[in-house]
């Protein structure tokens, strides 16, 4: 379960840092050169997201896909909505709250044993 927590941490960190540094991103293609400009915040976000991908590769063989995919995606979505609200001051409306509750109920129902 430690790998799952590390995956969630690096995924959330990566997405948050990429969002924070996203305004300083530029990508240009000319005939003779390719230019990519990223802020340090975006670079650390990208590295965190890459780390999360490699951790996910470790997680996949260890768990049933029908368990681990809904669990990690559901928790990631809930945490991202909360970070969007508290860090980026995005609105949370009734539909997002219902979505969060639906995700929680769905993950619980999927993990009930007969």
Z-matrix of the N, CA and C atoms (Angstrom, degrees):
N
C 1 1.454
C 2 1.538 1 111.34
N 3 1.339 2 116.38 1 -20.46
C 4 1.467 3 120.25 2 177.92
C 5 1.526 4 110.59 3 -60.52
N 6 1.340 5 116.40 4 -41.15
C 7 1.463 6 119.40 5 179.53
C 8 1.528 7 111.52 6 -63.16
N 9 1.311 8 116.61 7 -36.32
C 10 1.469 9 120.21 8 178.62
C 11 1.527 10 109.84 9 -64.37
N 12 1.324 11 116.82 10 -43.78
C 13 1.468 12 120.29 11 178.44
C 14 1.527 13 111.25 12 -64.52
N 15 1.338 14 116.79 13 -41.17
C 16 1.467 15 119.75 14 176.99
C 17 1.525 16 111.10 15 -63.93
N 18 1.324 17 115.88 16 -41.42
C 19 1.464 18 119.82 17 177.33
C 20 1.528 19 110.46 18 -58.74
N 21 1.327 20 116.48 19 -48.99
C 22 1.463 21 120.33 20 -179.76
C 23 1.524 22 110.83 21 -60.89
N 24 1.328 23 117.16 22 -43.72
C 25 1.467 24 121.10 23 -179.74
C 26 1.528 25 110.93 24 -59.43
N 27 1.344 26 117.26 25 -51.90
C 28 1.464 27 120.03 26 -176.28
C 29 1.526 28 112.37 27 -70.17
N 30 1.326 29 117.86 28 -31.97
C 31 1.464 30 120.48 29 176.34
C 32 1.526 31 110.36 30 -65.33
N 33 1.319 32 116.12 31 -50.06
C 34 1.469 33 120.73 32 -178.92
C 35 1.522 34 110.81 33 -64.63
N 36 1.335 35 116.56 34 -43.34
C 37 1.465 36 120.61 35 178.08
C 38 1.524 37 110.48 36 -60.66
N 39 1.335 38 116.33 37 -46.57
C 40 1.462 39 120.06 38 -179.32
C 41 1.516 40 112.65 39 -60.56
N 42 1.314 41 116.54 40 -48.53
C 43 1.463 42 119.97 41 -179.91
C 44 1.525 43 111.97 42 -62.77
N 45 1.328 44 116.01 43 -40.56
C 46 1.469 45 120.27 44 -179.63
C 47 1.524 46 111.37 45 -65.64
N 48 1.340 47 116.89 46 -45.39
C 49 1.464 48 120.07 47 -179.56
C 50 1.522 49 111.84 48 -67.60
N 51 1.328 50 117.15 49 -38.25
C 52 1.469 51 119.53 50 176.86
C 53 1.524 52 110.22 51 -62.54
N 54 1.314 53 117.19 52 -40.80
C 55 1.472 54 121.12 53 177.53
C 56 1.531 55 110.51 54 -64.51
N 57 1.336 56 116.60 55 -44.15
C 58 1.465 57 120.10 56 179.81
C 59 1.532 58 112.34 57 -62.11
N 60 1.322 59 116.56 58 -39.57
C 61 1.461 60 120.02 59 -177.20
C 62 1.509 61 114.38 60 -95.34
N 63 1.314 62 117.09 61 3.47
C 64 1.455 63 121.42 62 -173.90
C 65 1.510 64 115.95 63 -64.80
N 66 1.305 65 118.06 64 -24.11
C 67 1.465 66 120.55 65 -178.72
C 68 1.525 67 112.23 66 -72.20
N 69 1.331 68 116.59 67 -16.63
C 70 1.463 69 120.61 68 -177.62
C 71 1.518 70 111.72 69 -101.86
N 72 1.317 71 117.33 70 19.10
C 73 1.459 72 122.86 71 -177.81
C 74 1.513 73 110.00 72 -92.74
N 75 1.348 74 115.75 73 134.49
C 76 1.459 75 119.19 74 171.40
C 77 1.521 76 108.91 75 -144.57
N 78 1.298 77 114.73 76 143.91
C 79 1.457 78 122.36 77 -178.42
C 80 1.506 79 107.51 78 -139.55
N 81 1.337 80 116.59 79 121.64
C 82 1.453 81 121.39 80 -176.79
C 83 1.528 82 109.58 81 -131.13
N 84 1.302 83 115.74 82 136.09
C 85 1.455 84 121.19 83 174.53
C 86 1.525 85 107.88 84 -119.89
N 87 1.324 86 115.06 85 118.00
C 88 1.460 87 121.46 86 173.32
C 89 1.517 88 107.93 87 -111.92
N 90 1.302 89 117.42 88 175.14
C 91 1.462 90 120.00 89 -178.89
C 92 1.529 91 112.26 90 -60.39
N 93 1.306 92 117.48 91 -37.75
C 94 1.460 93 120.18 92 -173.56
C 95 1.519 94 114.65 93 -108.17
N 96 1.329 95 118.60 94 -6.73
C 97 1.455 96 117.50 95 -179.02
C 98 1.523 97 112.26 96 -154.55
N 99 1.297 98 112.91 97 159.03
C 100 1.455 99 123.10 98 179.54
C 101 1.521 100 106.80 99 -119.19
N 102 1.313 101 117.41 100 126.22
C 103 1.458 102 121.30 101 -178.94
C 104 1.520 103 110.11 102 -120.17
N 105 1.315 104 114.98 103 131.84
C 106 1.457 105 122.01 104 177.11
C 107 1.522 106 107.41 105 -133.02
N 108 1.303 107 115.77 106 124.61
C 109 1.462 108 120.68 107 -179.12
C 110 1.524 109 109.07 108 -124.48
N 111 1.335 110 115.51 109 120.92
C 112 1.460 111 122.10 110 -179.63
C 113 1.519 112 109.91 111 -127.24
N 114 1.308 113 115.96 112 147.46
C 115 1.460 114 120.03 113 173.61
C 116 1.523 115 108.55 114 -78.99
N 117 1.327 116 116.66 115 163.21
C 118 1.467 117 120.35 116 176.97
C 119 1.522 118 110.56 117 -62.05
N 120 1.304 119 116.81 118 -33.88
C 121 1.459 120 120.45 119 178.24
C 122 1.527 121 110.07 120 -62.22
N 123 1.317 122 116.65 121 -45.05
C 124 1.463 123 120.45 122 178.47
C 125 1.524 124 111.74 123 -66.20
N 126 1.317 125 117.33 124 -37.88
C 127 1.467 126 120.99 125 178.88
C 128 1.520 127 110.20 126 -63.12
N 129 1.342 128 117.84 127 -46.76
C 130 1.459 129 120.32 128 177.25
C 131 1.529 130 111.35 129 -64.00
N 132 1.325 131 116.92 130 -35.68
C 133 1.458 132 120.77 131 175.74
C 134 1.517 133 111.57 132 -63.87
N 135 1.321 134 116.25 133 -43.90
C 136 1.457 135 120.96 134 178.47
C 137 1.527 136 110.76 135 -63.59
N 138 1.321 137 117.37 136 -43.83
C 139 1.469 138 120.88 137 177.71
C 140 1.528 139 111.14 138 -62.23
N 141 1.321 140 117.18 139 -41.51
C 142 1.469 141 120.79 140 177.86
C 143 1.519 142 110.77 141 -62.60
N 144 1.309 143 116.43 142 -41.47
C 145 1.459 144 120.80 143 -179.58
C 146 1.535 145 110.72 144 -67.59
N 147 1.327 146 117.51 145 -36.92
C 148 1.470 147 121.26 146 176.41
C 149 1.531 148 110.15 147 -65.82
N 150 1.333 149 117.11 148 -42.15
C 151 1.466 150 120.94 149 176.20
C 152 1.526 151 109.72 150 -59.26
N 153 1.331 152 117.00 151 -43.30
C 154 1.460 153 119.91 152 -179.95
C 155 1.529 154 110.96 153 -62.24
N 156 1.318 155 117.39 154 -35.78
C 157 1.465 156 120.85 155 178.01
C 158 1.528 157 110.69 156 -63.15
N 159 1.330 158 116.77 157 -44.89
C 160 1.469 159 119.55 158 179.82
C 161 1.532 160 111.52 159 -66.66
N 162 1.310 161 117.30 160 -35.59
C 163 1.464 162 119.87 161 175.49
C 164 1.525 163 109.89 162 -65.68
N 165 1.320 164 116.76 163 -38.06
C 166 1.468 165 120.98 164 178.21
C 167 1.529 166 110.78 165 -61.67
N 168 1.324 167 116.58 166 -38.01
C 169 1.461 168 120.90 167 176.81
C 170 1.531 169 110.37 168 -61.83
N 171 1.312 170 117.58 169 -33.37
C 172 1.467 171 121.55 170 176.77
C 173 1.531 172 110.36 171 -72.99
N 174 1.317 173 116.95 172 -37.68
C 175 1.469 174 122.19 173 -176.00
C 176 1.528 175 112.49 174 -69.96
N 177 1.318 176 117.45 175 -43.91
C 178 1.469 177 122.51 176 -171.70
C 179 1.531 178 113.15 177 -50.95
N 180 1.335 179 120.02 178 -48.74
C 181 1.478 180 118.27 179 -178.50
C 182 1.534 181 114.04 180 -69.99
N 183 1.319 182 117.76 181 -18.06
C 184 1.470 183 121.24 182 -174.34
C 185 1.519 184 114.61 183 -84.80
N 186 1.315 185 117.73 184 -19.78
C 187 1.463 186 121.63 185 -174.86
C 188 1.518 187 110.13 186 -128.29
N 189 1.311 188 116.24 187 160.98
C 190 1.457 189 121.27 188 171.35
C 191 1.525 190 108.64 189 -67.44
N 192 1.313 191 116.42 190 134.40
C 193 1.469 192 120.14 191 179.82
C 194 1.520 193 111.71 192 -60.37
N 195 1.328 194 117.00 193 -36.81
C 196 1.467 195 120.11 194 -178.90
C 197 1.525 196 111.96 195 -67.93
N 198 1.318 197 116.91 196 -13.05
C 199 1.462 198 121.56 197 177.36
C 200 1.524 199 110.69 198 -99.11
N 201 1.323 200 116.65 199 -51.86
C 202 1.466 201 120.32 200 -167.90
C 203 1.530 202 113.00 201 -75.78
N 204 1.327 203 117.71 202 -35.98
C 205 1.470 204 119.27 203 -178.89
C 206 1.529 205 111.38 204 -65.47
N 207 1.342 206 119.84 205 -53.52
C 208 1.469 207 118.63 206 178.41
C 209 1.534 208 112.80 207 -60.99
N 210 1.319 209 116.39 208 -36.71
C 211 1.462 210 119.63 209 -179.30
C 212 1.523 211 111.57 210 -64.15
N 213 1.333 212 117.07 211 -52.32
C 214 1.471 213 119.52 212 -177.07
C 215 1.529 214 112.14 213 -68.64
N 216 1.320 215 117.10 214 -39.74
C 217 1.471 216 119.30 215 179.36
C 218 1.524 217 110.30 216 -66.94
N 219 1.321 218 117.07 217 -43.10
C 220 1.466 219 120.28 218 179.74
C 221 1.518 220 112.53 219 -62.39
N 222 1.331 221 116.36 220 -47.46
C 223 1.473 222 119.64 221 179.76
C 224 1.523 223 110.50 222 -64.70
N 225 1.329 224 116.83 223 -40.90
C 226 1.472 225 120.01 224 178.38
C 227 1.522 226 110.69 225 -60.57
N 228 1.307 227 117.74 226 -45.51
C 229 1.469 228 120.47 227 -179.49
C 230 1.524 229 111.44 228 -62.18
N 231 1.318 230 116.71 229 -43.07
C 232 1.467 231 120.05 230 179.76
C 233 1.524 232 110.59 231 -63.37
N 234 1.331 233 116.98 232 -46.51
C 235 1.470 234 120.29 233 -178.91
C 236 1.528 235 111.86 234 -65.46
N 237 1.319 236 116.92 235 -38.05
C 238 1.471 237 119.82 236 178.55
C 239 1.527 238 110.87 237 -65.31
N 240 1.320 239 117.44 238 -40.58
C 241 1.471 240 120.12 239 177.54
C 242 1.533 241 109.87 240 -62.32
N 243 1.324 242 117.11 241 -41.93
C 244 1.463 243 119.99 242 179.17
C 245 1.528 244 111.88 243 -67.18
N 246 1.313 245 117.69 244 -40.92
C 247 1.469 246 120.79 245 176.81
C 248 1.523 247 110.19 246 -65.62
N 249 1.333 248 116.91 247 -40.33
C 250 1.467 249 120.06 248 177.44
C 251 1.524 250 110.51 249 -58.45
N 252 1.306 251 116.37 250 -38.19
C 253 1.464 252 120.59 251 -179.68
C 254 1.530 253 111.49 252 -73.14
N 255 1.337 254 117.41 253 -50.96
C 256 1.463 255 120.78 254 -172.95
C 257 1.527 256 113.85 255 -80.68
N 258 1.326 257 118.61 256 -34.85
C 259 1.464 258 120.95 257 -176.54
C 260 1.523 259 111.50 258 -93.46
N 261 1.333 260 116.64 259 -44.90
C 262 1.463 261 120.61 260 -174.98
C 263 1.524 262 113.05 261 -100.49
N 264 1.318 263 116.80 262 0.53
C 265 1.462 264 123.45 263 177.26
C 266 1.528 265 112.82 264 55.62
N 267 1.337 266 115.13 265 37.56
C 268 1.459 267 120.29 266 174.56
C 269 1.521 268 109.02 267 -81.45
N 270 1.309 269 115.55 268 153.59
C 271 1.463 270 120.09 269 -178.10
C 272 1.522 271 111.80 270 -74.41
N 273 1.315 272 115.11 271 143.75
C 274 1.453 273 121.36 272 167.90
C 275 1.517 274 106.21 273 -114.12
N 276 1.322 275 115.85 274 118.18
C 277 1.459 276 119.60 275 -179.87
C 278 1.521 277 110.02 276 -104.73
N 279 1.301 278 115.96 277 -178.25
C 280 1.465 279 122.58 278 -178.20
C 281 1.530 280 110.78 279 -58.94
N 282 1.323 281 117.66 280 -38.21
C 283 1.452 282 120.82 281 -177.99
C 284 1.526 283 112.04 282 -66.73
N 285 1.310 284 116.80 283 -38.05
C 286 1.468 285 119.66 284 177.12
C 287 1.527 286 110.80 285 -68.97
N 288 1.310 287 117.17 286 -39.45
C 289 1.470 288 120.20 287 177.29
C 290 1.526 289 109.95 288 -63.55
N 291 1.333 290 116.91 289 -43.52
C 292 1.462 291 120.27 290 176.11
C 293 1.525 292 111.21 291 -62.88
N 294 1.319 293 116.92 292 -38.02
C 295 1.464 294 120.94 293 177.06
C 296 1.518 295 111.75 294 -63.06
N 297 1.336 296 116.73 295 -43.87
C 298 1.462 297 121.08 296 177.42
C 299 1.522 298 109.96 297 -59.98
N 300 1.318 299 116.57 298 -47.48
C 301 1.471 300 120.25 299 179.91
C 302 1.526 301 111.39 300 -62.87
N 303 1.325 302 116.75 301 -39.13
C 304 1.462 303 120.66 302 178.23
C 305 1.532 304 110.98 303 -63.67
N 306 1.323 305 116.77 304 -41.82
C 307 1.469 306 121.27 305 178.01
C 308 1.526 307 109.82 306 -61.39
N 309 1.325 308 116.62 307 -47.35
C 310 1.465 309 120.62 308 -178.76
C 311 1.523 310 110.46 309 -60.80
N 312 1.329 311 116.90 310 -47.97
C 313 1.469 312 120.65 311 179.84
C 314 1.530 313 109.95 312 -62.90
N 315 1.320 314 117.71 313 -41.69
C 316 1.458 315 121.37 314 -179.91
C 317 1.512 316 112.84 315 -62.40
N 318 1.324 317 117.40 316 -44.19
C 319 1.461 318 120.92 317 179.07
C 320 1.536 319 110.01 318 -65.02
N 321 1.328 320 116.97 319 -40.68
C 322 1.467 321 119.83 320 177.95
C 323 1.522 322 110.57 321 -63.49
N 324 1.328 323 117.04 322 -47.02
C 325 1.459 324 120.60 323 -178.97
C 326 1.529 325 111.89 324 -62.62
N 327 1.317 326 116.82 325 -39.21
C 328 1.466 327 120.00 326 -180.00
C 329 1.518 328 112.48 327 -66.84
N 330 1.312 329 116.49 328 -22.23
C 331 1.464 330 119.09 329 -176.20
C 332 1.521 331 113.42 330 -104.22
N 333 1.321 332 117.05 331 4.74
C 334 1.470 333 119.03 332 174.05
C 335 1.525 334 109.50 333 -74.31
N 336 1.296 335 115.65 334 135.83
C 337 1.468 336 120.00 335 178.99
C 338 1.518 337 109.24 336 -93.61
N 339 1.313 338 116.11 337 143.59
C 340 1.468 339 121.33 338 -178.68
C 341 1.497 340 110.45 339 -71.87
